[in-house]
Structure formats: structure tokens, C-alpha cells
Amino acid sequence: MADIPTSDGSKHLPVYTNGSSETNGSLVVCFGEMLIDFVPSVSGVSLAEAPAFQKAPGGAPANVAVGISRLGGSSAFIGKVGDDEFGHMLADILKENKVNNSGMRFDQKARTALAFVTLRSDGEREFMFFRHPSADMLLHESELDVNLIKQASIFHYGSISLIEEPCKSTHLAAMEIAKKSGSILSYDVNLRLPLWPSEDAARDGIMSIWDQADVIKVSEDEITFLTRGDDPYDDNVVLNKLFHPNLKLLLVSEGPDGCRYYTQKFKGRVSGVKVKPVDTTGAGDAFVGGILSVLASDTNLYKDETKLREALLFANACGAITVTKKGAIPAMPTRDEVYKILKCDG
């Protein structure tokens, strides 16, 4: 990772290259769901009241993969979509965004997942999913691109792929391959309660792989849910209930207020970058893409608090830019956009 002074006087932030060669040193492989988000053309209405919808590619792991690539990093996506127009459109979008999509599979029987996303007047979201079942749930272990997983510096995933078989077993197998290959395991909880059979199933499923992750990103609401109502702002709650002995970095996203970080040696918070929100879809994924793009280039980042704080400011800016536009993948920022907003904010 190289630090350079920028011509516009912004802070010396890490620069990453997006070369065509994918080496063990920098590739981030993202595993899980990719789908179509349908977003109302106007904010602050229910799905029934929406006059029209705009379609946008989505799915947290795919969003992260695009976020990394757009910042100049090297990323790949592994997951399943339908052998339908939407599925092939999603594969093409990844390719257009320089994400390696060779690990994608196409199901001839199940459709690509759809999600209708309501934007309330405050920019927050409500979801209605169409997955009965969708193709992403039907990825089999035999369909995994094992060689691609073995190349990963970081193997990133969420919890939606843990809900149903056969995808759950495939997810666990992919994690094991990545771990044995020396990859950093990165876990974004990404709780979508309506997709789970029950609250207890969600809690148990999410926590079932908790101790295997090296890096975990969780929101304040998710802390409250996972701890059955404990205070998400209490460091003791986070450290005693969520920080496990093998964890290198635990990140708590606080939306517009920034984030908190916990390592085995230090903890703190980094303020958010102020913007006027239009649509919060993908903000957390942009944040994750931002921090993973730095971590992939400097896998010891979590040991140096100064460098970590710098990287988290960069990640906060990635999230902030994303909420100023509609959709997730279309809103992911470039490195130049991040530098520009940090210059204005600073």
C-alpha cells in the first residue's frame, strides 16, 4: 500500500491499483447473494403508493465487490443467479465494474431474487423480498470455484446465505477453504429479519459462525438484536458479548455518526462525513468496501491505530457518498470522489 500526497491538498490516503492480475496479496472474494432492488421513484411512500420503481442491482456481497473495484481494488463475486434476463444483466454489471464474475453460477429453474425497497421520508429503508426460492439460495458446494477462493487475501460474506440449504452448507465449505488458504475472513452481519423463520433462528444462525471471523462489521441495531436488548453504545456489552479471542477487528457502524472500532489492543471511534441523505441503500456496503480495500493492501492494518483511523475515515466517506444517490451499486464511489468529499469535510 502506498501513501501519496494529493494535488488538491487532501489527506494522505492509501492508493490502490486495479491491475488485471489478481494476486494472493490483494484479491477480495465476496460470497453470497446478488439481486435486483426495485426502488420507488419518489421517497416517503409505501410500496402500494409508489407511482413507479427504478430497478438497481443489489445484494450486499455484490455491492461490496463493486465498491472495492470502483476504489481501484481487486475483487471477485461468488454466488448464484437465475438463468434469466436479470441474472445475466447482473453478471454483465459485475464485469462492467471490473469485478471477476467467473465464480457466478446460473440456475435454470429458479429465478434471480427481487427486493422491493421502500424509501421513507428520512431515507431509511423497508424491504419486501421475492425469494421462493430464488437462485442465490440454491448454490451447491460442487459449484464453488475453489481455485478462486484460494486466491483470496480476504474472503467476505454476510448472513443471508446461512438461512437456507443448500447455500448454507456451501457457505460453510467456502469459509473452510478460505481459512485453510490463509485468507482473512470478513463478516458483515447484514440482518434481514423477514428472511429468517424466526428471531431465534436469525440470532442462532448469525452467531453460529461468529467465532470464525477475523473481521466483523455490525450495526447498532444488530448489536441490540444479537444481545437481546443490551445497550449498543456500551463498550462492555460489545467487548464481553461480541468480541471473541481470535477476532482482529470489530467495527460498529453508526450511520451518519461514523463508526467505532475494537481490536485486541485498542478501541475508539471515527466521526462520519456529513451529507444530505437521499437513499441509504448500500451505505454500509460502501463502508465495508472502503475498509476492505485498504485491509487487502495492508493486512496488518488493525495493528496500527493511526493507519486504521485513517482507513476508517476513508470508509466513512465511501458510505457518505453512497447515500447521496439512489440505489447501491450505481452509487458506489470512486477514489477521486472520496478524496474530494474528505477535502470538503476537512
Secondary structure by P-SEA (a helix, b strand, c coil): cbbbbbcccccbbbbbbbcccccccbbbbbbbbbbbbbbbcccccccccccbbbbbbbcaaaaaaaaaaaacccbbbbbcccccaaaaaaaaaaaaaccccccbbbbcccccbbbbbbbcccccccccccccccccccccccccaaaaaaaccbbbbccccccccaaaaaaaaaaaaaaaabbbbbbcccccccccccaaaaaaaaacccccccbbbbcaaaaaaaacccccccaaaaaaccccccccbbbbbccccccccccccccbbbbbbbbbbccccaaaaaaaaaaaaaaaacccccccaaaaaaaaaaaaaaaaaaaaccccccccccaaaaaaaaaaac
